[in-house]
């Protein structure tokens, strides 16, 4: 008898298909694009012009969180060039960038980072802090 991928094995378990990393990466990229499109739509609906970060008077760590998240995702996914772009953005606001990373080191969570193993995330964050300081 020849088993197909969906046939139960001897133990009655159905084997899982291997993970297609390219498809997973495309799915994550599409999700990021959808999120950005939703943000753009929300900004258009509220008629609030988007002020560049460097021109804001009341910049907070919340404004920089996406750079930290994107750095971690890009580094974990093996995209060092994209990760470095986030480092450059955080260096523009050095002290606030370091503080933003520290909030994640102190326990701040984001659902986008859930798939990064808990033993690796702090290492990524400490490296990011060092990279910001070294700039």
N, C-alpha and C positions, 0 to 999 in steps of 0.2 A: 504494500500500500504506500503510495506517495502522498506525503503531507503537503498541503498548501499552507501559506502563512496564517490563515484563519482557522485551520483545523486544530482541535485540542491535541496536546501531546499526551504521553502515557499517563500523566498525573491529572489530566483533565483541564490543564491550563492552556490558554491560548497565547502563543508567543507574540511579543510586541514587535512591530516593525522597527527597523533602525531609524534613528533620528536623522533627518535630512538637515544638516547645518545650514546649507544655503537657503533652504526654504524658511527655516527659523529666522535667519538673518533678514530675509525679505519681509517676513511678517513683522519683525520688530521695527524695521525701517518704515513700513507702511503705517504702523501704529504711531510712530513719531510724527510722520507727515500728517496724519489725521488730527493729532493733538494740536499741531501748529495751525492747521486749517481752522480748527475750532476756536483757537485763541484769536486768530485773525478775524473770524466771523464775529466773535464776541466784541472785539475792539471796534469793528465797523458798526455793530448794532448799538453800542453805547456811545458812539460818536466821540470817543475820547482819543485824541491823537497819541500815538505811541512816542513817548519822549525817550531818547537814547539814555542809557544808564548813566553815562558820564555827565549828563546835564540835569539829573535829578538832584534835588536838594535833600530829600529824605530817604536816601538809599538805605536799604536794610539787608540783612543776611537772606531774607526770603527772596529778594530780587536776584541773588546770586546762586541759589540752590540748584537751579537747572544746570549750571556749569559744573558743579560738583557731581551731580548725578550723571550727566553725560560723560564726564571724565571717567568715572568708575565703569560705566557700561562700555565705553569705547576701549578702555584698557583691558577689561576682562574679555571682551570680544576680539582682542588682538588687532586693534586699529590704533596704533601709536600716533600716527599723524593727526587723526581726528582728536585724540585725547589731548595732544599738545596744544591744539587750538583752544581748548577749554582752559588749559594752564595759562595761556597768554591772556585770555579774558580775565581770569581771576587775578593775575599780576597787576592789571590796571587798577585794581582796588585792593592792593596787597593786604592791608590790615583787616579789612572787612572780609576779604576772601579767606584768609587764615581763620578768622572767627567763624565763618560759615562752615568750613571743613571741621573745625573743632566741635561744632554743634552735632555733626554726624558722629564724630568720635565719642561724644558724650551720650549718645543713644538716640539721636533723632533718626527716625525711620522714614523710608519712602517705599511705596509698593514696587516701584521700578527696580529697586535694588534687591528685592527678595530672592532672586535666582542666583545671586552671588553668594558663595559659601561664607558663613559667618566668621570663619577663621581667616579668609582672604580679604574681606572688606576693610577691616582696620589697617591692614598693610597698604592697600591701595590709597586709603585716606592719608596715612602718614607720609607716603611718598608724594602725594599731591601737595601736602603742606610744605614739605621740603622743597619741591619744585617751585612753589610760589615764592618762598623765601629766597631761593637761589637766583631769582630773576632780578 
